[in-house]
Amino acid sequence: MTMEMKDSGSVVLTAYHPHSPARIPGMEQSFVQDVPPGHSPGSRKSFSRCRRINRMLSNESVPPAFSRSNSQASMDSTSMEDFWCEVESIKESREDGPEEAMLLEFKPADEGELEAEWLQDVGLSTLISGAEEEDGQALLSTLTRTQAAAVQKRYNTYTQTLRKKNKHTVRDVRDIFGTSDSSPTFETVPVSPVSSNGIQLPGQKPVWKSVSSKSCLDCGTDKGSPSITEELSYDVSFSESITVLPKTQEWPKNQRFKKEDSALPKFIVRKSRFGLTEVGDLSPEDMKKIRYLSLIELTAFYDALGVELKRNRVERVRGRENGLFGVPLTVLLENDQKKVPGIKVPLIFQKLLLKLEETGLETEGILRVPGSASRVKNLHQELEAKFYEDTFDWDQVRNNDAAGLLKMFIRELPSPLFTVEYLPAFITLVEKISKIKLQLQALHLLIMLMPEANRDTAKAFLQFLKKVVANEGKNKMSLWNVSMIVAPNLFIYKGKHANQQEMQAAATTAHIVRLLIRYQDILWTVPSFLISQVRKMNEAAMNNSKRQLMFDKGVRKLLRRKTMERERPERPEGAVTFPPYLQSDIPEGVIRVYAPLHSKVSMAIQLNSQTKAKDILARFHCENSRGSSQNVRGQIQSLHEIGGNIGQHCLDPDAFMLDVYRANPQAEWVIKPKAS
């Protein structure tokens, strides 16, 4: 099916999509439009529908079944035309596509079940089971005042529900939080600035460097940007930073989203002496704890703002177990990792992005102007048959067809890229929170909550979209244009409730995509206060452990030696083995750095207040410039902090090592390639 629409921009719209939500009530009315001569009946149909939708957006007598959200009503109808034409393209392709069963099934929540699931999702299932588990105790011991209040509120609701149902005896909340009366005071972590990527050092104040191109994350507009730049702080939890609760009546009834890129503020995150930490810089075990803490913090953040944190409850997600399209990301990655070990983004998705980056970034109307629906359908079928056999001819794929396949891949995921569970939270952060800074903080925590496969795939997609916007001068796709086209593909999902609810949030979802693209460098940085809490969790778990002998001096020496033996490749003949006395009893302020892939595998480094991670890397590079293999010299090496109160942490090159060492004196220091 091909659709054309002649307007001021002479845009040709084509699309193919076998899945889409049910029709929107009120869209079946008939409006007579003047269509330029020469247009096909199919384009006449599409043209009139797009015009009709825009008239509906500006018409105050919209039927109740299609009541618009506040944000939608405030948008200029012309600025939303691309969004609604994209929605209509998805709908019409669904009409011509095969009927398939709904992939998402929702389960209604019984009283108390939401709270029980929440406690499990934050790693506190011990509160439900009543078991005295060390991990749960360690987590509770790190909570801030607002986080502890959020946990207590959910646990109170859960226990009250159980008492009503008379299921079994539950633990009293005072036994958990150490309170002695009905008006509890929390035994929580004092709120004070914590050192970035480290634990709080007594009496230490954050030390900021002067702004330079490499000393901060700078996320703002390149042209026409506002003169005022606002700093974001990661030192104190977001929920603790909300000192005054806005009154409900102070929230604007009609939020207005200006489509100009310059309307977005410019934010920077200064690097502290601990540097910045990206999502991929931490071990999977520590990222799991980050996810627990992020959900607690997000809940506390919404509580502090007086906003309800809503979640969908998905009973079952069905998807294909093989193939390319309509396959769950985890299954797709599991299949791809058999071909490419360690891969984090599906191969087909990477190939589509690469195709567009190589040839399509300067194509006018890329993403907005899809290719032929019949061609896209045929390419889809051919990819399914030939992709893994490496016989598919990518040269035959036109740029607009590749864009159509990319959007199809995202739409056909059995569960949305940004997870169906938290889609209501994404919508709420814009509908109920007026300040962009607060929206960004909520969005930041939602990104930390995403499953690893979704987060890595979303990052690759947003990096591509950023490149599209960077070529606006040639492709005519501004940040707002891209956001309007991408939003319905990301936030309209397949399921029993996927009819009008998500479509009514047109401007809201476009604004969310705009924030994701503009501030992606900030959003994929792990807030330092969460890393501080992970360190404290690990320390509490170690202190509570009955196996304290494993951490005495003699055993640590043995563990250090065994660890290095496992990580070190086969030693070349004549290589020097360091005796045990060089591997222990290191003076204060001196660290021994291991580089198992270099010819010189170990070096003692005297730290001072100005020693950075990149200085240590430079020293090893100089010492090993002749002896190391060509492969090692060509790899990007990073300094890693391993063990102690962290699982594994790839350090920012600008991190001041004496500060990191003092935060984790029991760590090992290893130079190796950074995980891709």
C-alpha positions as CSV (number, residue, x, y, z in Angstrom):
1,M,0.0,0.0,0.0
2,T,1.4,3.4,-1.0
3,M,0.1,6.7,0.3
4,E,0.9,10.2,-0.9
5,M,0.2,13.5,0.7
6,K,0.8,16.8,-1.1
7,D,1.2,19.7,1.2
8,S,3.7,22.5,1.6
9,G,6.4,20.0,2.0
10,S,5.3,17.6,-0.8
11,V,5.8,14.6,1.5
12,V,5.3,11.0,0.2
13,L,4.3,8.6,3.0
14,T,4.5,4.9,2.7
15,A,4.4,2.3,5.4
16,Y,4.1,-1.4,6.3
17,H,3.2,-2.7,9.7
18,P,1.5,-6.0,10.6
19,H,0.7,-5.0,14.2
20,S,-1.0,-1.9,15.5
21,P,-3.6,-0.8,18.0
22,A,-7.3,-0.8,17.4
23,R,-8.9,2.1,15.6
24,I,-9.4,5.3,17.5
25,P,-13.0,6.1,18.2
26,G,-14.1,9.2,16.3
27,M,-11.7,8.6,13.4
28,E,-14.4,7.0,11.2
29,Q,-16.1,10.3,10.4
30,S,-16.0,11.3,6.8
31,F,-14.6,14.7,5.7
32,V,-14.4,15.8,2.1
33,Q,-11.0,17.2,1.2
34,D,-9.6,18.7,-1.9
35,V,-6.8,16.5,-3.1
36,P,-4.4,17.8,-5.7
37,P,-5.0,16.2,-9.1
38,G,-3.0,13.2,-10.1
39,H,-3.1,11.6,-6.7
40,S,-4.1,7.9,-6.4
41,P,-7.2,6.8,-4.4
42,G,-4.8,5.5,-1.7
43,S,-3.1,8.9,-1.4
44,R,-6.5,10.6,-1.4
45,K,-7.5,8.5,1.6
46,S,-4.3,9.1,3.5
47,F,-4.4,12.8,2.8
48,S,-7.9,13.3,4.0
49,R,-7.2,11.2,7.2
50,C,-4.2,13.2,8.1
51,R,-6.1,16.5,7.6
52,R,-9.0,15.1,9.5
53,I,-6.8,14.2,12.5
54,N,-5.4,17.7,12.6
55,R,-8.8,19.2,12.5
56,M,-9.8,17.0,15.4
57,L,-6.8,18.2,17.4
58,S,-7.8,21.9,16.9
59,N,-11.6,21.2,17.3
60,E,-13.0,21.8,20.8
61,S,-16.0,19.6,20.2
62,V,-14.0,16.3,20.1
63,P,-16.2,13.3,21.2
64,P,-15.6,12.2,24.8
65,A,-14.2,8.8,23.6
66,F,-11.3,10.7,22.1
67,S,-10.6,13.2,24.8
68,R,-7.2,14.7,24.4
69,S,-4.6,15.0,27.1
70,N,-3.7,18.4,28.5
71,S,-0.4,18.4,26.7
72,Q,-2.0,17.5,23.4
73,A,-4.5,20.3,23.6
74,S,-1.8,22.8,24.0
75,M,0.1,21.7,20.9
76,D,-0.1,23.5,17.6
77,S,-2.0,21.1,15.4
78,T,0.4,21.6,12.4
79,S,3.4,20.8,14.6
80,M,1.8,17.4,15.4
81,E,1.0,16.5,11.8
82,D,3.9,14.1,11.4
83,F,3.0,12.3,14.5
84,W,-0.6,11.6,13.5
85,C,0.3,10.7,9.9
86,E,2.8,8.2,11.3
87,V,0.1,6.8,13.5
88,E,-2.2,6.5,10.5
89,S,0.4,4.8,8.5
90,I,0.8,2.2,11.3
91,K,-3.0,1.8,11.5
92,E,-3.5,1.3,7.7
93,S,-0.6,-1.1,7.4
94,R,-2.3,-3.1,10.2
95,E,-5.5,-3.3,8.1
96,D,-3.6,-4.9,5.2
97,G,-1.5,-7.2,7.4
98,P,-2.2,-10.7,8.7
99,E,-4.3,-11.1,11.9
100,E,-2.2,-12.3,14.8
101,A,-2.9,-12.9,18.4
102,M,-2.2,-10.2,20.9
103,L,1.3,-10.6,22.3
104,L,0.7,-8.9,25.7
105,E,-1.8,-10.0,28.2
106,F,-2.5,-7.9,31.3
107,K,-3.4,-9.3,34.7
108,P,-5.6,-7.2,37.1
109,A,-4.1,-6.5,40.4
110,D,-5.5,-8.0,43.6
111,E,-5.4,-5.9,46.7
112,G,-1.8,-6.0,48.1
113,E,-0.3,-7.8,45.1
114,L,1.2,-4.6,43.7
115,E,3.0,-3.9,46.9
116,A,4.2,-7.5,47.2
117,E,5.5,-7.4,43.6
118,W,7.2,-4.0,44.3
119,L,9.0,-5.4,47.4
120,Q,10.2,-8.4,45.3
121,D,11.3,-6.1,42.5
122,V,13.5,-4.0,44.8
123,G,15.2,-7.0,46.3
124,L,13.3,-7.1,49.5
125,S,11.4,-10.4,49.1
126,T,12.8,-11.2,52.6
127,L,10.2,-8.9,54.0
128,I,7.5,-11.1,52.5
129,S,9.0,-14.4,53.4
130,G,10.1,-13.4,56.8
131,A,13.6,-14.9,56.3
132,E,16.6,-13.1,57.8
133,E,18.6,-12.7,54.5
134,E,21.8,-10.7,54.6
135,D,21.2,-9.1,51.2
136,G,17.9,-7.6,52.3
137,Q,19.4,-6.4,55.5
138,A,22.3,-4.8,53.6
139,L,19.9,-3.0,51.3
140,L,17.8,-1.6,54.1
141,S,20.9,-0.4,55.9
142,T,21.8,1.9,53.0
143,L,18.4,3.7,52.5
144,T,18.0,7.4,52.8
145,R,15.2,9.0,54.8
146,T,12.9,9.3,51.7
147,Q,13.8,5.9,50.4
148,A,13.1,4.2,53.8
149,A,9.7,6.0,53.9
150,A,8.8,4.7,50.4
151,V,9.7,1.1,51.5
152,Q,7.7,1.5,54.8
153,K,4.7,2.9,53.0
154,R,4.5,-0.1,50.6
155,Y,5.2,-2.6,53.4
156,N,2.5,-1.1,55.6
157,T,0.0,-1.4,52.8
158,Y,1.1,-5.0,52.1
159,T,0.8,-6.1,55.8
160,Q,-2.5,-4.3,56.3
161,T,-3.9,-6.2,53.3
162,L,-2.7,-9.5,54.6
163,R,-4.2,-8.9,58.0
164,K,-7.5,-8.2,56.4
165,K,-7.3,-11.4,54.5
166,N,-6.1,-13.3,57.6
167,K,-3.6,-15.2,55.5
168,H,-0.7,-15.5,58.0
169,T,1.2,-13.5,60.6
170,V,3.4,-10.8,59.2
171,R,6.4,-9.0,60.6
172,D,5.7,-5.7,62.3
173,V,7.1,-2.8,60.5
174,R,8.9,-1.7,63.7
175,D,10.9,-4.9,63.6
176,I,12.2,-3.9,60.2
177,F,13.0,-0.3,60.7
178,G,14.0,-0.5,64.3
179,T,11.2,1.7,65.7
180,S,9.5,1.6,69.1
181,D,6.2,3.4,68.7
182,S,3.5,4.0,66.2
183,S,5.2,7.2,64.9
184,P,8.5,5.7,63.7
185,T,11.7,7.4,63.2
186,F,13.9,5.8,60.6
187,E,17.3,4.4,61.2
188,T,18.6,5.4,57.8
189,V,21.7,6.8,56.2
190,P,22.3,10.5,56.9
191,V,21.7,12.6,53.9
192,S,24.9,14.5,52.9
193,P,26.8,15.0,49.7
194,V,28.6,11.8,48.7
195,S,31.7,11.6,46.7
196,S,31.0,10.7,43.1
197,N,31.4,7.1,42.3
198,G,32.6,6.5,45.9
199,I,31.5,6.3,49.5
200,Q,31.1,9.4,51.6
201,L,34.3,10.3,53.3
202,P,33.8,12.0,56.7
203,G,33.8,15.8,56.4
204,Q,34.7,15.7,52.7
205,K,33.1,18.3,50.5
206,P,32.6,17.7,46.8
207,V,35.5,19.1,44.7
208,W,34.6,20.5,41.3
209,K,36.9,21.2,38.5
210,S,36.6,24.1,36.2
211,V,34.4,23.6,33.2
212,S,36.2,22.4,30.0
213,S,35.2,20.4,27.0
214,K,36.3,17.2,28.8
215,S,35.5,17.9,32.4
216,C,31.8,17.7,32.2
217,L,28.8,16.2,30.4
218,D,27.3,19.0,28.3
219,C,23.8,18.3,27.1
220,G,22.2,21.3,25.5
221,T,21.4,22.8,22.2
222,D,24.1,23.6,19.7
223,K,22.3,26.6,18.1
224,G,20.1,29.2,19.7
225,S,20.7,27.6,23.1
226,P,19.6,29.5,26.2
227,S,22.3,31.6,27.8
228,I,21.6,30.0,31.3
229,T,23.2,26.7,31.9
230,E,22.0,24.6,34.8
231,E,24.1,22.0,36.7
232,L,22.8,18.6,37.7
233,S,24.1,17.1,40.9
234,Y,24.5,13.4,41.4
235,D,25.8,13.8,45.0
236,V,22.5,13.7,46.8
237,S,19.5,11.5,45.9
238,F,16.9,13.2,43.8
239,S,14.1,12.5,46.3
240,E,16.1,14.1,49.1
241,S,16.7,17.2,46.9
242,I,13.0,18.0,46.8
243,T,12.7,20.4,49.7
244,V,9.3,21.9,49.0
245,L,6.4,19.8,47.7
246,P,4.5,21.7,44.9
247,K,0.8,22.1,45.6
248,T,-1.5,20.3,43.3
249,Q,-3.1,23.5,42.1
250,E,0.2,24.9,41.2
251,W,0.8,22.4,38.4
252,P,-0.1,23.9,35.1
253,K,-3.3,22.7,33.7
254,N,-2.0,23.0,30.1
255,Q,1.6,22.3,29.7
256,R,3.0,23.7,26.5
257,F,5.8,22.1,24.6
258,K,7.7,24.4,22.3
259,K,8.9,22.5,19.3
260,E,12.0,24.7,18.8
261,D,15.2,22.9,19.9
262,S,16.3,26.0,21.8
263,A,13.3,25.6,24.1
264,L,15.1,22.8,26.0
265,P,17.5,24.0,28.7
266,K,21.2,23.2,28.8
267,F,22.4,20.9,31.5
268,I,25.8,19.9,32.5
269,V,27.1,17.4,35.0
270,R,30.5,18.3,36.3
271,K,33.1,15.6,36.9
272,S,34.0,15.3,40.5
273,R,37.4,13.9,41.5
274,F,35.9,10.4,41.1
275,G,34.9,11.0,37.4
276,L,31.8,9.8,35.9
277,T,30.5,6.2,35.5
278,E,28.6,4.9,32.5
279,V,26.1,2.0,32.7
280,G,28.6,-0.4,31.1
281,D,31.3,0.4,33.5
282,L,29.9,-1.6,36.4
283,S,29.6,-5.4,36.9
284,P,26.3,-7.1,36.2
285,E,26.0,-7.9,39.9
286,D,26.4,-4.2,40.9
287,M,24.0,-3.1,38.1
288,K,21.4,-5.4,39.6
289,K,21.7,-3.6,42.9
290,I,21.6,-0.3,41.0
291,R,18.2,-1.5,39.6
292,Y,16.9,-2.3,43.1
293,L,17.9,1.1,44.4
294,S,16.6,3.0,41.3
295,L,13.1,1.6,41.8
296,I,13.2,2.5,45.4
297,E,14.5,6.0,44.6
298,L,12.0,6.5,41.7
299,T,9.1,5.6,44.1
300,A,10.5,7.9,46.8
301,F,10.9,10.7,44.1
302,Y,7.3,10.3,42.9
303,D,6.1,10.2,46.5
304,A,8.0,13.4,47.3
305,L,6.3,15.1,44.3
306,G,2.9,13.8,45.3
307,V,2.6,11.8,42.1
308,E,1.4,8.2,41.9
309,L,3.9,5.8,40.3
310,K,1.8,3.5,38.1
311,R,2.9,0.3,36.6
312,N,1.4,-2.2,34.2
313,R,1.2,-5.8,35.3
314,V,2.0,-8.1,32.4
315,E,0.8,-11.7,32.9
316,R,2.4,-13.2,29.8
317,V,4.5,-12.1,26.9
318,R,4.4,-14.3,23.9
319,G,6.9,-14.1,21.0
320,R,8.7,-16.1,18.4
321,E,11.7,-18.2,19.5
322,N,13.7,-17.8,16.3
323,G,13.9,-15.4,13.4
324,L,14.5,-11.6,13.4
325,F,11.2,-9.7,13.8
326,G,8.8,-10.2,16.6
327,V,11.4,-12.1,18.7
328,P,12.0,-11.0,22.4
329,L,15.3,-9.1,22.7
330,T,16.7,-11.6,25.2
331,V,16.0,-14.5,22.9
332,L,17.4,-12.7,19.9
333,L,20.6,-11.8,21.8
334,E,21.0,-15.4,23.0
335,N,20.8,-16.6,19.4
336,D,23.2,-13.9,18.2
337,Q,25.8,-14.5,20.9
338,K,26.3,-18.0,19.5
339,K,27.7,-16.2,16.4
340,V,29.3,-13.2,18.2
341,P,30.1,-13.8,21.9
342,G,29.5,-10.9,24.2
343,I,27.3,-9.0,21.7
344,K,24.9,-6.6,23.5
345,V,22.7,-5.3,20.6
346,P,20.9,-7.7,18.2
347,L,22.9,-8.2,14.9
348,I,19.9,-7.3,12.7
349,F,19.4,-4.0,14.6
350,Q,23.0,-3.1,14.3
351,K,23.0,-3.9,10.6
352,L,20.0,-1.7,9.9
353,L,21.6,1.2,11.9
354,L,24.9,0.8,10.1
355,K,23.1,0.8,6.7
356,L,21.4,4.0,7.5
357,E,24.4,5.7,9.1
358,E,26.5,4.8,6.0
359,T,24.1,6.0,3.3
360,G,21.0,7.5,4.8
361,L,21.8,10.3,7.3
362,E,21.7,13.0,4.6
363,T,18.5,11.6,2.9
364,E,15.8,14.2,3.0
365,G,12.9,13.1,5.2
366,I,14.7,10.0,6.5
367,L,12.4,8.2,9.0
368,R,9.5,10.4,8.0
369,V,9.3,9.2,4.4
370,P,9.2,5.4,4.4
371,G,9.8,3.3,1.3
372,S,7.3,1.2,-0.7
373,A,5.2,-0.9,1.5
374,S,5.4,-3.8,-0.9
375,R,9.2,-3.5,-1.0
376,V,9.5,-3.4,2.8
377,K,7.3,-6.4,3.1
378,N,9.4,-8.4,0.6
379,L,12.7,-7.3,2.2
380,H,11.3,-8.3,5.6
381,Q,10.6,-11.8,4.3
382,E,14.0,-12.0,2.5
383,L,15.8,-11.0,5.7
384,E,14.1,-13.7,7.7
385,A,15.3,-16.3,5.2
386,K,18.8,-15.0,4.4
387,F,20.2,-12.9,7.2
388,Y,21.9,-15.5,9.3
389,E,23.1,-17.3,6.1
390,D,25.0,-14.0,5.1
391,T,23.4,-14.2,1.7
392,F,21.2,-11.1,2.0
393,D,22.2,-8.3,-0.5
394,W,22.2,-5.0,1.5
395,D,23.1,-3.0,-1.6
396,Q,19.5,-3.5,-2.9
397,V,18.0,-1.8,0.2
398,R,17.0,1.8,-0.3
399,N,17.5,4.2,2.6
400,N,13.8,4.8,3.1
401,D,13.1,1.0,3.0
402,A,15.8,0.5,5.7
403,A,14.2,3.2,7.8
404,G,10.8,1.4,7.5
405,L,12.4,-2.0,8.5
406,L,14.1,-0.3,11.5
407,K,10.8,1.1,12.8
408,M,9.1,-2.3,12.0
409,F,11.6,-4.1,14.2
410,I,10.9,-1.8,17.1
411,R,7.1,-2.0,16.7
412,E,7.1,-5.8,16.4
413,L,9.0,-6.4,19.6
414,P,6.7,-8.6,21.8
415,S,7.3,-6.1,24.7
416,P,8.1,-2.4,24.0
417,L,11.7,-1.3,24.0
418,F,11.0,0.9,27.1
419,T,9.1,-2.0,28.7
420,V,5.3,-2.2,29.0
421,E,5.6,-2.3,32.8
422,Y,6.8,1.3,33.1
423,L,5.2,2.9,30.1
424,P,2.6,4.6,32.4
425,A,5.6,6.0,34.5
426,F,7.1,7.5,31.3
427,I,3.8,9.3,30.5
428,T,3.3,10.4,34.1
429,L,6.7,12.1,34.4
430,V,5.6,14.6,31.7
431,E,1.9,14.8,32.4
432,K,2.3,15.4,36.2
433,I,5.8,17.0,36.5
434,S,6.2,20.4,35.0
435,K,9.9,21.2,35.4
436,I,12.2,19.7,32.8
437,K,14.9,19.2,35.4
438,L,12.6,17.0,37.5
439,Q,11.3,15.2,34.3
440,L,15.0,14.5,33.5
441,Q,15.7,13.1,36.9
442,A,12.7,10.8,36.7
443,L,13.6,9.7,33.2
444,H,17.2,9.0,34.5
445,L,15.9,6.6,37.1
446,L,13.6,4.9,34.6
447,I,16.6,4.3,32.3
448,M,18.5,2.7,35.2
449,L,15.5,0.4,35.7
450,M,15.4,-1.0,32.2
451,P,16.6,-4.6,31.6
452,E,20.1,-4.7,30.2
453,A,19.1,-5.9,26.7
454,N,16.5,-3.1,26.4
455,R,18.8,-0.4,27.7
456,D,21.7,-1.3,25.4
457,T,19.4,-1.5,22.3
458,A,17.8,1.8,23.2
459,K,21.2,3.4,23.6
460,A,22.3,2.3,20.1
461,F,19.0,3.6,18.7
462,L,19.2,7.0,20.4
463,Q,22.8,7.4,19.3
464,F,21.6,6.9,15.7
465,L,18.8,9.4,16.2
466,K,21.3,11.9,17.5
467,K,23.3,11.6,14.3
468,V,20.1,12.1,12.2
469,V,19.4,15.3,14.0
470,A,23.0,16.4,13.6
471,N,22.4,16.3,9.8
472,E,19.3,18.4,9.9
473,G,20.8,20.8,7.4
474,K,20.6,18.2,4.7
475,N,17.9,15.7,5.8
476,K,15.5,18.4,7.0
477,M,14.8,16.4,10.2
478,S,14.9,18.5,13.3
479,L,14.9,17.1,16.8
480,W,11.1,17.7,17.1
481,N,10.5,16.1,13.7
482,V,12.4,13.0,14.6
483,S,10.7,12.8,18.0
484,M,7.2,13.0,16.5
485,I,8.0,10.2,14.0
486,V,9.7,7.9,16.5
487,A,7.3,8.4,19.4
488,P,4.3,6.3,18.1
489,N,6.7,3.5,17.2
490,L,8.1,3.4,20.7
491,F,5.0,4.2,22.9
492,I,2.1,2.5,21.1
493,Y,2.3,-1.1,21.9
494,K,0.4,-4.3,21.0
495,G,-2.1,-5.5,23.6
496,K,-5.6,-5.6,24.9
497,H,-5.4,-2.0,26.2
498,A,-3.5,-0.6,23.2
499,N,-6.3,1.4,21.6
500,Q,-6.6,5.0,22.6
501,Q,-4.8,5.5,25.9
502,E,-1.3,5.8,24.4
503,M,-2.5,7.7,21.3
504,Q,-4.0,10.4,23.5
505,A,-0.6,11.2,24.8
506,A,0.8,12.4,21.4
507,A,2.7,15.5,22.5
508,T,3.7,13.8,25.7
509,T,5.4,10.9,24.0
510,A,7.1,13.1,21.4
511,H,8.5,15.3,24.3
512,I,9.8,12.1,26.0
513,V,11.6,11.0,22.9
514,R,13.0,14.6,22.5
515,L,14.4,14.4,26.1
516,L,15.9,10.9,25.4
517,I,17.7,12.1,22.3
518,R,18.9,15.4,23.7
519,Y,20.1,14.2,27.1
520,Q,21.2,10.7,26.4
521,D,24.7,11.2,27.5
522,I,23.4,12.2,31.0
523,L,20.8,9.5,31.1
524,W,23.3,6.7,30.5
525,T,25.5,7.9,33.4
526,V,25.0,6.1,36.7
527,P,24.2,8.7,39.5
528,S,27.0,8.7,42.0
529,F,24.7,8.5,45.0
530,L,23.5,5.1,43.7
531,I,27.1,3.9,43.4
532,S,27.7,5.1,46.9
533,Q,24.8,3.0,48.2
534,V,26.0,0.0,46.3
535,R,29.4,0.3,48.0
536,K,27.7,0.5,51.3
537,M,25.5,-2.5,50.5
538,N,28.6,-4.5,49.6
539,E,30.4,-3.4,52.8
540,A,27.3,-4.3,54.9
541,A,27.1,-7.7,53.3
542,M,30.7,-8.3,54.0
543,N,30.5,-7.1,57.6
544,N,27.4,-9.3,58.2
545,S,29.0,-12.4,56.7
546,K,30.0,-15.3,58.9
547,R,33.0,-16.0,56.7
548,Q,35.2,-13.2,58.0
549,L,38.3,-15.5,57.8
550,M,38.1,-15.1,54.0
551,F,39.1,-11.5,54.4
552,D,42.1,-11.8,56.7
553,K,45.5,-10.9,55.4
554,G,46.8,-14.3,54.5
555,V,43.7,-15.3,52.6
556,R,43.6,-12.0,50.7
557,K,47.1,-12.7,49.5
558,L,46.1,-16.1,48.2
559,L,42.9,-14.7,46.6
560,R,44.9,-12.0,44.9
561,R,47.4,-14.4,43.5
562,K,44.7,-16.8,42.3
563,T,42.7,-14.0,40.7
564,M,45.7,-12.8,38.7
565,E,46.5,-16.4,37.7
566,R,43.1,-16.7,36.2
567,E,43.1,-13.4,34.4
568,R,46.7,-13.6,33.2
569,P,47.2,-15.3,29.8
570,E,49.9,-17.9,29.3
571,R,53.2,-16.5,30.3
572,P,55.9,-16.2,27.6
573,E,59.2,-17.9,28.2
574,G,61.5,-15.7,30.3
575,A,58.6,-13.7,31.8
576,V,59.2,-12.6,35.4
577,T,56.9,-13.9,38.2
578,F,56.6,-11.5,41.0
579,P,57.3,-13.0,44.4
580,P,54.5,-12.8,47.1
581,Y,56.3,-10.1,49.1
582,L,55.8,-7.7,46.2
583,Q,52.1,-8.4,46.1
584,S,51.3,-7.5,49.6
585,D,52.3,-5.2,52.5
586,I,52.0,-2.2,50.2
587,P,52.6,1.2,52.0
588,E,49.7,3.7,52.4
589,G,49.1,5.6,49.2
590,V,50.9,3.1,47.0
591,I,48.9,0.7,44.8
592,R,50.1,-2.2,42.8
593,V,48.6,-2.1,39.3
594,Y,48.4,-5.3,37.2
595,A,48.4,-5.4,33.4
596,P,48.1,-9.1,32.5
597,L,48.1,-8.4,28.7
598,H,51.3,-6.3,28.8
599,S,54.9,-7.5,28.8
600,K,55.3,-5.8,32.2
601,V,52.5,-7.2,34.1
602,S,52.8,-5.4,37.4
603,M,53.9,-2.0,38.7
604,A,53.8,-0.2,42.1
605,I,52.5,3.3,41.7
606,Q,52.9,6.0,44.4
607,L,49.7,8.1,44.4
608,N,49.5,11.8,45.1
609,S,46.6,14.2,45.1
610,Q,46.9,14.8,41.3
611,T,47.4,11.3,40.0
612,K,44.7,10.4,37.6
613,A,43.7,7.0,36.1
614,K,44.9,8.2,32.7
615,D,48.4,9.0,34.2
616,I,48.8,5.4,35.2
617,L,47.6,4.2,31.8
618,A,50.2,6.5,30.2
619,R,53.0,5.1,32.4
620,F,52.2,1.5,31.5
621,H,51.9,2.4,27.8
622,C,55.4,4.0,27.9
623,E,56.9,1.1,29.8
624,N,55.4,-1.5,27.5
625,S,55.5,0.4,24.2
626,R,58.1,-2.0,22.8
627,G,57.4,-5.3,24.5
628,S,53.7,-5.6,24.1
629,S,52.1,-7.2,21.1
630,Q,50.6,-5.2,18.3
631,N,47.1,-6.4,19.3
632,V,47.5,-5.1,22.8
633,R,48.9,-1.7,21.6
634,G,45.9,-1.4,19.3
635,Q,43.3,-2.0,22.1
636,I,41.8,0.7,24.2
637,Q,42.9,-0.1,27.7
638,S,41.2,1.1,30.9
639,L,42.0,0.9,34.6
640,H,39.6,-1.2,36.6
641,E,38.8,-1.2,40.3
642,I,38.0,-4.8,41.3
643,G,36.8,-6.2,44.6
644,G,36.6,-4.6,48.0
645,N,33.3,-2.7,48.2
646,I,32.6,-2.9,44.4
647,G,32.3,-5.8,42.1
648,Q,34.1,-4.3,39.1
649,H,34.3,-0.7,38.0
650,C,35.9,0.7,34.9
651,L,37.3,4.0,36.0
652,D,37.0,7.3,34.2
653,P,40.4,8.4,32.9
654,D,40.0,11.7,34.7
655,A,39.3,10.0,38.1
656,F,41.8,11.1,40.8
657,M,43.2,7.8,42.1
658,L,44.0,8.8,45.6
659,D,40.4,9.6,46.2
660,V,39.2,6.3,44.7
661,Y,41.9,4.4,46.6
662,R,40.7,5.9,49.9
663,A,37.1,5.0,49.1
664,N,38.0,1.4,48.4
665,P,41.5,0.5,49.9
666,Q,40.8,-3.2,49.5
667,A,40.4,-3.1,45.8
668,E,42.7,-4.7,43.1
669,W,43.7,-2.4,40.2
670,V,43.9,-4.0,36.8
671,I,44.5,-2.6,33.3
672,K,42.5,-4.4,30.6
673,P,40.3,-3.6,27.6
674,K,37.0,-1.9,28.5
675,A,33.9,-4.0,27.8
676,S,32.3,-3.0,24.6
